[in-house]
Structures are given as C-alpha cells and as structure tokens.
Amino acid sequence: MNVLVVNAGSASLKLRLVGPDDTLLAARDLDSPAGRADPGELAAALGELAGAAHGEPVAVGHRIVHGGTEFTRPVVVDEAVAGRLRALTALAPLHQPAALDALDAVRAALPEADQVACFDTAFHSRLPAAAVTYALPATWRERYGIRRYGFHGLSHAHASRRAARLTGARRIVTCHLGSGASLAAVLDGVGVDTTMGFTPLEGLVMATRSGSVDPGALLWLQTEAGVSAAELTDGLFRSSGLLGLAGTADLRAVEAGAAGGDPACALALDVYLHRLRAQIAAMTAALGGLDALVFTGGVGEGSATVRAGAAAGLGHLGVAVDPARNAAPADGTVDREIGPPEAPVRTLVLAAREDLEIARGVRDVLAGGAG
C-alpha cells in the first residue's frame, strides 16, 4: 500500500508519500512555527499527496518521539492511544506536542485512513538492563519509571539495517547527527546501547541542547543560584549546545567561524568533536569491537569536517576516512563509503530515511506482523 509519512519537528512538518516498493512518490515540507503548520497549507498539501497516490489506498504513519515502556512497536491510533501518548509529553517537550498536533490534524483531514504511530524509542526497547538502568534509589526507578529510553530509533534502525546489507557488518555504530544527535550500538540488528536517556537531552552536544551535564551542577543552579525549574528546562533544551557555546545553533556557521579564527566557534567545534569521539568509543566498547561506523542525519551527511574530526581520534579502533572520498561526491550520491579500502572498519555516509522505516512499520502492523 501507499503510506503517507508524517514527520513533525519543532520547526517543520515533513510529508512523504511512499509507494509499495519504497519509491518516493511525492514530498512536501511545510513550515511549522512552534510546531504547528498552517491548517490551510496542510490541507492543500494533503490533497496534493493524496492525488499523487492515483486513487490507491493510503495509510498514514506518524513519527512519535516517545512511546515510553508501553509502546515498543507501531500501533494503530485511536482516542485511547492518543491520550496515552499525550501523557508522555513532559518527557519530550520539544517534539511530542508537535507530533500529536500533526496527528490530530491529519486524522481530521483523512478520517478513513488508518493512522499508525511509529516510535523513536521502540528500537531501543531491547537494550539490556545494564544499559537502561540509572544508579538511582529503587523507589525513584519503580515509582516514577526513571530509566534510559533512547531516541532517534527510526533513523538508527534504517541506518544499521542498510549498513549491514551493504557491508555484511555485525557490529555497527550509527551516528545520527542533526539538530538533535545520538549514537546507537547495534549488534546483529539489535540495539545494545545508545547515548540518549530518559529524555532526548542526554549524551552528545546538539544544536540547542546541552547533552550530558553533571547533575550536581544543575542542583547547584537551583539551590545556590536560584534558577527555577522552568529556567533550567528552557536553558538546557533551547539555549545550550552549539548555541550556548558559539552563539549560533547552525554547525555550518560554527565551522566557518572556527576556520576564520573565532575562538568561541573553535571551542564549540572542539567540544562537539570531543564528546562525539568519546561516545563512539563507548558504543564500540559496548559491542566488543567495531565493524562499521555510519554517519547519517543533516550534519552526519553534510559535514565532512565533523566526519574527519571524529575519525581523527579513533584510529586506534581501526577508523579512518579518505579525504577525497569524504568530500561530497560530484554526482550527489549520499549513500557511500568514505574510508580507505584497507581500513579495518568500514565507514559510511547514509541518507537518513526515517520515512522508509515508518512505512515499513505501518505495513507490518496493518498486516498483523511483529513490526
């Protein structure tokens, strides 16, 4: 069947119509300030995409960031499911509201179509207990469900599956690097570790998110400096990361500033790469070795500087990139190898295709499969 994929972010709404053979039939990107697209523009876009289906049945797959412990595979959305998803909003405040608003709007516009939620947390639902458990009091863990969930699972699932198909690799580290960023350690198609945790805040330095910070520093800001919980939330999610370090959330501007001698940009790039290298090494340790390293996402696909900078500190793990292969190819091909042929680890750049992973999940759940 044709699957309309709805991917709602904090600033854009991406619509993709994927055919039965995973052919991209049509695409529209809408601006969605504060996570909400203009209703008229959305209705027009849905009409165009429905027309591109040529009358064939269409199901709808929605990217939902957080599924908690309850939703570990795609699920058909009804009112009860939608309510349970809204209850998880506090765990992903940048993403969950936009996705659920888009879900409501598309359900209203296409009431006859099956609406299926596909979760970024689901791929990480099989992580071992050692990887998901925080060393916190048992009462906190049991009463409040404090644990590591992991995110970007749709991207990690597609990237690891494609890398395995292209290279035969078993031990794969996937680097989803964009405005948000996370890594996953994948063994034989199953995730064994990841860098994000209870919320999409833990781990790597991101565009506006801090990544991991000593919780003692945050407690000090509250108890000694009088910073409120609301200020902390806004600062950690919206004013930190590259923006906090360099004054811009755009890594391209950071790279240009660093090349031009701006000390704040140089520091921001160094911090970004330091954390990235350290976490790739940690994911490799979780796997007991590394067969393939994958870069995906807007930064992962677009920044030769980041890819080279990450590899420069990982030679002891067998990672290397070839400068010529690392440069963007003249034919515009995204999926490619960038390591030298003799390198022990295969290093690849792969297009982020969450739309294909969502379409796959929609077909599986509607066919009664395991997802």
N, C-alpha and C positions, 0 to 999 in steps of 0.2 A: 504494500500500500504506500501511498504518498504520506509523508509525515511533515507537518509544519512544525519547525523547531522554534521555540520562543526563548530567547536568552536575554533576560533583563538585567542590566547593570545599573550602577548608580548614576550614570550619565547618558546611557544609550540603550536602545532596545533593538536587538538584532533578530530579524526574522529570516528563516531559511526554509525553503521547500525542497525536501529531499525525496527523490524518486525511489522506486523499489530496488533498483540496483545501485543505490547510493549516489546517483547522479544529482548534482545540484541544479534544480530546475529553475529556481528564482531566488532572489535575495533582496531584502530591504533593510536598511539601518535607519532608525529614527532617533532623533534627539529626545532625551527624556530627562530634562532638568528635575533635580530632586527625585529621580527615579520614576517619573510619571510622564508618559508620552501624551501628546495632544490627542484627544479622543477622535477628532475628525481625521487626522493623519493616520491614526492606527486603523480606523475603519476602512479608509481608502487603500492602505497597504494590504490589509487582509483580503479585500476584494480583488486586488491585482494578483495576489498569490493564489487565491482560490481559482481565478481564471487560468493561471498557469498550470493548474492540475488537470485541465481539459475535462472536467466533469468527473474525474476519478475520485473515489472516496479519500477523505483526508482525516487522519488522526493528528492530534496535537501533542507534542512533547515539550514540557516546560523544565528548564533548568532551575532547580531549587537548591540553594546552597546548603541548608541544614535540614537533615532528616532525623537528628537525634539518634537514640538507640532503637526507636520503633521502626523507622523506615530504612531498611537496608537493601531494598531493591525497588525498581519502579513500581508505581501504584496508580490505579485509576482514581481520579479525584472526584469525590462527592462532597457534600456540605460538611460531613463529619471529618473527613480527611483535611479539608481546607481549614477547619477550625483548629485541628491539632497542629497543623503547620504554623498557623499564626501564633500559637503558644510558644513557638521556638524563636520568635523574632528577636528577643533580647540577646540570643547567642550569636546572631549575625546581623547587627543593626544596619550595616551599610547595604546589605544585599537582600535579606529576606522580605522586607516591605515592598521593594520594587518588584521582585518576582511574583509575590502574591497579588499585588495590584494588577500586574500584567495578566496573571491567571484569571482574575475576575473579569477583566475587560475582554479577553479572548473567549472565555466561556459564554459571556453575554452575546458576543458577536457571532459565534459559531456554536449554537446550543446543541446541534445534532451531532457534533464531532466528539469522539472520545478524547478526554483530556487526561494526560498521563504526566505525573510528576516524576522527574529523574533527579537523583540527589548527588551532590558533590561529596557528601560524606560516605555514601554507600560503598565505594571502592575500598575504603579503609576499615570497613566493618569486620574484617577478618584479621586485623592486626593482632599479634599475640598480646597477652595480658601485660607482659613486661614493657611493651611499647605504648600502651594506652593508660597505664596506671600512674597517677601522681602520688608522691610520698606525702600524703596528707592524712589527717585524722580519719579513721574509718567512718565516724559519724558524718563527716562532711561528704565523703565519697558516696556513702549509701543514701543519705537523706537528700542530697542535692544533685546527685548524678555527676559529680565533678570527675571528669576523665578527659583523655585526649580523643578527639573525633577525627581530625584531619579534614582537609578540603581540597578543592581542585581535582576531585577524584575522577570526574568525567574526562578531563584532559589527560590525567596520568594513565587512566585505563586505555585510552586510544593510543597514546604515545608509546606505552610499553608494549601493547599488542603489535603495533606496526613495527617497532624496532625489532621485536623477536622474529617477526615474519621476514624482515629484510636481512637480518644478520644471523639468526639462529641463537642469539644470546639468551642465556638463562638468568644471569644476574645483571639487572638493569637499574640505573638511577635515572629518573626522569626529572628534569628541571623545568617546571612551569614558571616562567619569568615574565611578568607583565606588571600592571599597576599593583596587583596582588602577586605574591610569589611564594611558591612552596616546592619542596622536593619530595620524591617518594622512592623508597627502595622496594623493588619488585623482583620476586624470585618465582620463576616458572609461572608468571602471570598473576601471582598473588602478592598483594602488598604486605610487607613485613615491618615497615617503619615509614614515618613521614615527619615533616618539620612543623606543621601547624598543629594546634592542640584543641583546647576546649572552645576557643573562638578562632577566627581567621587572623589573629593578632600575633601568635607565637611564631618564632623561627626567624626567617630572613628579613633583612631590611627591605621595605617596599616603598611605593611612591609616597604615600602619606601615612603609612602605618609603621610603627616602631620596630616590629619584630620583638624578639625576646629582650626583656629588661629585668634586672634584679627586682623581684617583688618588694624587697626591703626599701628600695629607692621610692617606690610608689607609696608604700606605707608612710615613709618619712614625709613625702609631699603632702599627704593628708593630715598627719598628726602634728607635724612641726611647722609646715609652711601654710597650712590652712587651705590647701587646694581641694575643692569639692569633688565628689564622685563624678558629677556631670562634667566638670572641667577636665578631669583625668580621662574620661571616656572620649571626649572631643579631641583632646590633645593627642592621645595615643592612636586613635583611628584616623584623624583628619589633619593633624598638624605636625606629624613626626616623619620618620623615614627620610627620604631624599629631600622633601620639602623642609623638614626641620633642620637638616644639615646644610643644605645648599640654597634654600630659598625658592626652589623650583621642584615640582614633582616629576618633571619630564627628564628622563635619563639622557635623552639626546642633548638637552641643554646642559646637563651636568657634564657629559663627556666633552662638549665643546668648550665649556668653561674651564675644565681641567686642562685641556690641551692649550688653552690660552693663558694659563698661569693663575687662574683664580684659586686661591688657597682653600676656600670653602668647598668649591666643587671638587678639587683634588682630594680633600679629606672625605667628602661624601662618597666618591668613587672607590677610594681605598677601603672605607668601612664596608661598603656594599660587597666588594670582592672578597674581603677578609672573611665576612660571615658566610658568603656563598661557598668559598673553598672549604672552610671548616665543616660546613654541613654536608657537602658532597662526601667528604672523608668519613663523616659519621654514618651516612647512609651506606657507604661501602663497607664499613665495619659491621653493620647490621646484616649485610649479605655474605660476609666472609670472603669478599673479593668482588671484582668488577669485570664484567664482560662488555658492557655498552653504557655510554653516557649520552643522554638525549637532552637537547635544548629545544624548548617549544614556548609558545606564548609570544606576545608582541616584542618583548625585549629579547627573549631567547632566540627568536627568528631574525630579529633586526639588528642586533648589536654584535658585530664582530669583535669589538673591544671587550665586551663582557665575556664572550666565549674564550677569547685568547687569554684574558686576565685570569679566568677561572682555571684554565688548563695549565697556566704557567706555574701554579703552585701545586700541581697534582702529578707531576712527572713520576714521583715515587710509587704512584698507584698504576702507572702504565698509561696515563692520559697524555695525549699530545694533539695539537692541531697544526695542520699545514697552512701557512699564511695565505697561499693562493686559493686553496680550497675553502678556507674560512671566509674569504671575501664573497660578497653576493655574486652569484653566477649571472652571466650575461643573458641567459635565456629566461631568467626569472624563476627558475625552479626552486621551490622551498625545500622539499624533502631531498636530502643529500648527505653524504658522508663528508666530514671535514678533517678527519685525522689522516696522517700519513699511512700508507699501506702496511708499513712494518710495525705500527704501534700495537701493543698487546691489547689495548682497549679500543673498541670501535666507538667513534664519536660522531654523532649525527645531529643534524638540524631537521626537525619535522614540523610541519604545519599543525597548529592547534585545531583539531576538528571535533570539538565537543558536539557539533551538530550530528555527526555520524554516530557518535556514541549514544546520544539521546535517541536518534532514530532507531538504532539497534535495540535499545531498551524498550521503546514503545512497541516495536513489533514483537519482541519476546513476551512482554506481559499480556498483550492482547491475544497472543496465540496460546497463552497459558503456560509459557516456558518459565525457566528459572531466573531469567533476567541476566 
